[in-house]
Amino acid sequence: MTVRLQGLGDTVELHNGVRMPRLGLGVWKVTEEGQVEQAIRDAVKAGYRSIDTAKAYGNEEGVGRAIRECGVPREELFITTKVWNSDQGYESTLQAFQDSLDKLGLDTLDLYLIHWPVKGKYKDTWRALEQLYKDGKVRAIGVCNFHVHHLEDLLQDAEIKPMVNQVEYHPLLTQVELRQYCQDQGIVLEAWSPLMQGNLDVPQIQELAAKHGKTPAQIVLRWDLQNGVVTIPKSTHEKRIRENADVFDFELSHEDMALLDGLDQGKRFGPDPDNFNF
């Protein structure tokens, strides 16, 4: 599946009809005073409309300030946050959601995600997300870091299918089986750490960058998008934020895509969802 792309305004339709931007700004670990606000201002000025945060990032209040001050109407923005592991469970998730809304200064959220599949907890957590969705407090709900077996387990009892699964995804971790499963289920795959936490010195990526006159980061982000994967590169530098969005004036050929697909090593820069202890 190769997706036709036009620009930073491109969206994907979730299975409930909500449209989500294909490219957004991630703000993981952006906690220095004023830094997240500046990054979001720069991103919005460059045309981004999707901001991805989480309780665990410790910057929801800063994100909220930036939303209010960025000069773009709230309804034009797509805001995501996540319930942290220690808050999982039915009642505690409902409370955590309200806490996040209060920090963000919002009445509703566009997307709320379970951050990690905490064993014995994520089904109750999902019931809370379903309730929030039914109550109209969030426009879409989903999960992060769920393998196929987590999704199959969740779907046995779920009333509502997750709309999004946000996972580590990049050319060294192409998640072929998971991507196919999500596609078959109508669950949109979203990439975190798409730029491999800066580990872009892969010869084939460098060669494609030279061939297309683009940066290695732009090559990888274009590959994500052409594969139909929503992506949220993180940056706090205005030049890099703009560069990350400058991926709509070239196209990777079938050969280019196959070359990148072939780099898979099953390599993770983050934790394995089957083996985490936080």
BELFEN-V794163 format. One record per residue. N is the residue number from 1. RES is the residue in three letters. PHI is phi as a letter, one per 20 degrees, with the letter a starting at -180 (none if undefined). OMEGA is omega in degrees with one decimal (* if undefined). Layout:
BEGIN
n=N res=RES phi=PHI omega=OMEGA
n=N res=RES phi=PHI omega=OMEGA
END
This chain:
BEGIN
n=1 res=MET phi=none omega=174.6
n=2 res=THR phi=d omega=-174.9
n=3 res=VAL phi=e omega=174.7
n=4 res=ARG phi=f omega=-174.8
n=5 res=LEU phi=d omega=-178.6
n=6 res=GLN phi=c omega=-177.5
n=7 res=GLY phi=r omega=-175.6
n=8 res=LEU phi=f omega=177.0
n=9 res=GLY phi=e omega=-178.6
n=10 res=ASP phi=f omega=177.9
n=11 res=THR phi=c omega=172.0
n=12 res=VAL phi=d omega=179.6
n=13 res=GLU phi=e omega=174.9
n=14 res=LEU phi=f omega=-172.1
n=15 res=HIS phi=f omega=175.4
n=16 res=ASN phi=d omega=176.9
n=17 res=GLY phi=n omega=176.6
n=18 res=VAL phi=f omega=179.3
n=19 res=ARG phi=d omega=-176.3
n=20 res=MET phi=d omega=177.5
n=21 res=PRO phi=g omega=-179.9
n=22 res=ARG phi=f omega=-179.1
n=23 res=LEU phi=c omega=-179.9
n=24 res=GLY phi=b omega=179.6
n=25 res=LEU phi=d omega=172.1
n=26 res=GLY phi=e omega=-177.1
n=27 res=VAL phi=c omega=177.5
n=28 res=TRP phi=g omega=175.8
n=29 res=LYS phi=m omega=177.1
n=30 res=VAL phi=e omega=-172.5
n=31 res=THR phi=c omega=179.5
n=32 res=GLU phi=f omega=-178.1
n=33 res=GLU phi=g omega=175.0
n=34 res=GLY phi=m omega=-173.3
n=35 res=GLN phi=f omega=-178.4
n=36 res=VAL phi=f omega=177.9
n=37 res=GLU phi=f omega=-178.4
n=38 res=GLN phi=f omega=179.8
n=39 res=ALA phi=f omega=-178.9
n=40 res=ILE phi=f omega=176.4
n=41 res=ARG phi=g omega=-179.5
n=42 res=ASP phi=f omega=-178.5
n=43 res=ALA phi=f omega=-179.2
n=44 res=VAL phi=f omega=177.9
n=45 res=LYS phi=f omega=-179.9
n=46 res=ALA phi=f omega=177.2
n=47 res=GLY phi=o omega=176.2
n=48 res=TYR phi=f omega=176.3
n=49 res=ARG phi=c omega=-178.4
n=50 res=SER phi=d omega=179.3
n=51 res=ILE phi=c omega=-177.9
n=52 res=ASP phi=d omega=177.4
n=53 res=THR phi=c omega=178.9
n=54 res=ALA phi=a omega=175.7
n=55 res=LYS phi=g omega=-175.4
n=56 res=ALA phi=f omega=-179.2
n=57 res=TYR phi=f omega=176.8
n=58 res=GLY phi=m omega=-177.6
n=59 res=ASN phi=c omega=-178.8
n=60 res=GLU phi=f omega=179.7
n=61 res=GLU phi=f omega=177.6
n=62 res=GLY phi=f omega=176.6
n=63 res=VAL phi=f omega=178.9
n=64 res=GLY phi=f omega=177.6
n=65 res=ARG phi=f omega=-178.4
n=66 res=ALA phi=f omega=178.6
n=67 res=ILE phi=f omega=-178.0
n=68 res=ARG phi=f omega=-172.7
n=69 res=GLU phi=d omega=-170.4
n=70 res=CYS phi=f omega=176.2
n=71 res=GLY phi=n omega=178.3
n=72 res=VAL phi=d omega=-179.1
n=73 res=PRO phi=g omega=-178.0
n=74 res=ARG phi=g omega=-174.8
n=75 res=GLU phi=f omega=177.6
n=76 res=GLU phi=e omega=-178.3
n=77 res=LEU phi=d omega=178.3
n=78 res=PHE phi=c omega=-172.2
n=79 res=ILE phi=d omega=179.7
n=80 res=THR phi=d omega=164.9
n=81 res=THR phi=b omega=-168.7
n=82 res=LYS phi=b omega=176.1
n=83 res=VAL phi=e omega=-177.2
n=84 res=TRP phi=e omega=-172.9
n=85 res=ASN phi=g omega=-177.2
n=86 res=SER phi=f omega=178.7
n=87 res=ASP phi=e omega=-174.6
n=88 res=GLN phi=f omega=-169.8
n=89 res=GLY phi=p omega=-171.9
n=90 res=TYR phi=f omega=-175.7
n=91 res=GLU phi=f omega=-177.3
n=92 res=SER phi=f omega=176.5
n=93 res=THR phi=f omega=177.4
n=94 res=LEU phi=g omega=179.0
n=95 res=GLN phi=f omega=-179.6
n=96 res=ALA phi=f omega=177.8
n=97 res=PHE phi=f omega=179.9
n=98 res=GLN phi=f omega=177.6
n=99 res=ASP phi=f omega=179.3
n=100 res=SER phi=f omega=177.3
n=101 res=LEU phi=g omega=-178.9
n=102 res=ASP phi=f omega=179.2
n=103 res=LYS phi=f omega=179.2
n=104 res=LEU phi=f omega=-177.8
n=105 res=GLY phi=m omega=-177.2
n=106 res=LEU phi=d omega=174.8
n=107 res=ASP phi=e omega=179.4
n=108 res=THR phi=c omega=179.6
n=109 res=LEU phi=c omega=178.3
n=110 res=ASP phi=e omega=-178.7
n=111 res=LEU phi=b omega=176.8
n=112 res=TYR phi=c omega=-173.0
n=113 res=LEU phi=c omega=166.7
n=114 res=ILE phi=f omega=-170.0
n=115 res=HIS phi=f omega=179.0
n=116 res=TRP phi=b omega=-179.3
n=117 res=PRO phi=f omega=-179.3
n=118 res=VAL phi=f omega=-175.2
n=119 res=LYS phi=g omega=178.1
n=120 res=GLY phi=m omega=-176.5
n=121 res=LYS phi=c omega=-166.5
n=122 res=TYR phi=f omega=178.0
n=123 res=LYS phi=f omega=176.0
n=124 res=ASP phi=f omega=177.1
n=125 res=THR phi=f omega=-179.4
n=126 res=TRP phi=f omega=176.6
n=127 res=ARG phi=g omega=178.3
n=128 res=ALA phi=f omega=178.4
n=129 res=LEU phi=f omega=177.2
n=130 res=GLU phi=f omega=179.7
n=131 res=GLN phi=f omega=178.2
n=132 res=LEU phi=f omega=179.1
n=133 res=TYR phi=f omega=179.5
n=134 res=LYS phi=f omega=179.8
n=135 res=ASP phi=e omega=177.5
n=136 res=GLY phi=m omega=-178.6
n=137 res=LYS phi=e omega=179.2
n=138 res=VAL phi=b omega=-174.1
n=139 res=ARG phi=e omega=179.8
n=140 res=ALA phi=b omega=-179.7
n=141 res=ILE phi=c omega=-179.0
n=142 res=GLY phi=a omega=-175.2
n=143 res=VAL phi=c omega=172.8
n=144 res=CYS phi=c omega=168.9
n=145 res=ASN phi=m omega=177.0
n=146 res=PHE phi=e omega=170.7
n=147 res=HIS phi=f omega=177.2
n=148 res=VAL phi=g omega=-175.9
n=149 res=HIS phi=f omega=175.0
n=150 res=HIS phi=f omega=-178.8
n=151 res=LEU phi=f omega=178.9
n=152 res=GLU phi=f omega=179.1
n=153 res=ASP phi=f omega=-179.4
n=154 res=LEU phi=f omega=-174.3
n=155 res=LEU phi=f omega=177.0
n=156 res=GLN phi=f omega=-175.4
n=157 res=ASP phi=d omega=-174.1
n=158 res=ALA phi=f omega=170.5
n=159 res=GLU phi=e omega=-176.9
n=160 res=ILE phi=d omega=179.2
n=161 res=LYS phi=f omega=175.6
n=162 res=PRO phi=g omega=178.4
n=163 res=MET phi=e omega=-175.0
n=164 res=VAL phi=b omega=167.8
n=165 res=ASN phi=c omega=-178.5
n=166 res=GLN phi=e omega=-173.7
n=167 res=VAL phi=c omega=171.3
n=168 res=GLU phi=f omega=-174.9
n=169 res=TYR phi=b omega=178.9
n=170 res=HIS phi=a omega=-174.9
n=171 res=PRO phi=f omega=177.7
n=172 res=LEU phi=e omega=178.4
n=173 res=LEU phi=b omega=-169.9
n=174 res=THR phi=e omega=170.7
n=175 res=GLN phi=l omega=-172.8
n=176 res=VAL phi=g omega=-177.4
n=177 res=GLU phi=f omega=-179.3
n=178 res=LEU phi=f omega=-179.5
n=179 res=ARG phi=f omega=179.9
n=180 res=GLN phi=f omega=179.8
n=181 res=TYR phi=f omega=-179.9
n=182 res=CYS phi=f omega=178.6
n=183 res=GLN phi=f omega=180.0
n=184 res=ASP phi=f omega=-177.5
n=185 res=GLN phi=e omega=-177.3
n=186 res=GLY phi=m omega=177.2
n=187 res=ILE phi=d omega=-178.8
n=188 res=VAL phi=f omega=175.9
n=189 res=LEU phi=e omega=179.8
n=190 res=GLU phi=c omega=-174.7
n=191 res=ALA phi=e omega=163.9
n=192 res=TRP phi=d omega=-172.4
n=193 res=SER phi=l omega=-179.2
n=194 res=PRO phi=f omega=-177.7
n=195 res=LEU phi=e omega=171.9
n=196 res=MET phi=l omega=179.3
n=197 res=GLN phi=l omega=174.3
n=198 res=GLY phi=n omega=-178.0
n=199 res=ASN phi=e omega=-173.1
n=200 res=LEU phi=d omega=-177.3
n=201 res=ASP phi=e omega=177.3
n=202 res=VAL phi=e omega=-173.3
n=203 res=PRO phi=g omega=-177.7
n=204 res=GLN phi=f omega=177.8
n=205 res=ILE phi=f omega=177.8
n=206 res=GLN phi=f omega=-179.8
n=207 res=GLU phi=f omega=179.3
n=208 res=LEU phi=f omega=177.5
n=209 res=ALA phi=f omega=178.6
n=210 res=ALA phi=f omega=-178.8
n=211 res=LYS phi=f omega=-175.1
n=212 res=HIS phi=e omega=-177.5
n=213 res=GLY phi=m omega=-178.4
n=214 res=LYS phi=c omega=176.1
n=215 res=THR phi=e omega=174.9
n=216 res=PRO phi=g omega=178.8
n=217 res=ALA phi=f omega=-179.3
n=218 res=GLN phi=f omega=177.1
n=219 res=ILE phi=f omega=-177.7
n=220 res=VAL phi=f omega=-179.5
n=221 res=LEU phi=f omega=177.4
n=222 res=ARG phi=f omega=176.9
n=223 res=TRP phi=f omega=175.3
n=224 res=ASP phi=g omega=-171.9
n=225 res=LEU phi=f omega=178.2
n=226 res=GLN phi=f omega=176.2
n=227 res=ASN phi=e omega=179.0
n=228 res=GLY phi=n omega=-179.1
n=229 res=VAL phi=e omega=175.2
n=230 res=VAL phi=f omega=-174.8
n=231 res=THR phi=c omega=-173.7
n=232 res=ILE phi=c omega=178.4
n=233 res=PRO phi=f omega=178.8
n=234 res=LYS phi=e omega=170.1
n=235 res=SER phi=b omega=175.3
n=236 res=THR phi=d omega=-178.6
n=237 res=HIS phi=d omega=-175.3
n=238 res=GLU phi=g omega=-179.2
n=239 res=LYS phi=g omega=-178.9
n=240 res=ARG phi=f omega=178.0
n=241 res=ILE phi=g omega=178.4
n=242 res=ARG phi=f omega=179.0
n=243 res=GLU phi=g omega=-178.3
n=244 res=ASN phi=f omega=178.7
n=245 res=ALA phi=e omega=-175.9
n=246 res=ASP phi=e omega=-174.8
n=247 res=VAL phi=c omega=-174.6
n=248 res=PHE phi=d omega=-177.9
n=249 res=ASP phi=d omega=175.1
n=250 res=PHE phi=b omega=-179.2
n=251 res=GLU phi=c omega=174.6
n=252 res=LEU phi=e omega=179.9
n=253 res=SER phi=f omega=175.4
n=254 res=HIS phi=g omega=-179.8
n=255 res=GLU phi=f omega=177.8
n=256 res=ASP phi=g omega=-178.6
n=257 res=MET phi=f omega=-179.4
n=258 res=ALA phi=f omega=178.6
n=259 res=LEU phi=f omega=179.9
n=260 res=LEU phi=f omega=177.4
n=261 res=ASP phi=g omega=-175.9
n=262 res=GLY phi=f omega=-179.0
n=263 res=LEU phi=e omega=-174.3
n=264 res=ASP phi=g omega=175.5
n=265 res=GLN phi=c omega=-173.3
n=266 res=GLY phi=m omega=-173.7
n=267 res=LYS phi=e omega=178.0
n=268 res=ARG phi=d omega=170.9
n=269 res=PHE phi=e omega=176.0
n=270 res=GLY phi=d omega=-177.4
n=271 res=PRO phi=f omega=173.9
n=272 res=ASP phi=e omega=179.9
n=273 res=PRO phi=g omega=175.9
n=274 res=ASP phi=e omega=-173.6
n=275 res=ASN phi=b omega=177.4
n=276 res=PHE phi=c omega=-175.4
n=277 res=ASN phi=c omega=177.5
n=278 res=PHE phi=c omega=*
END
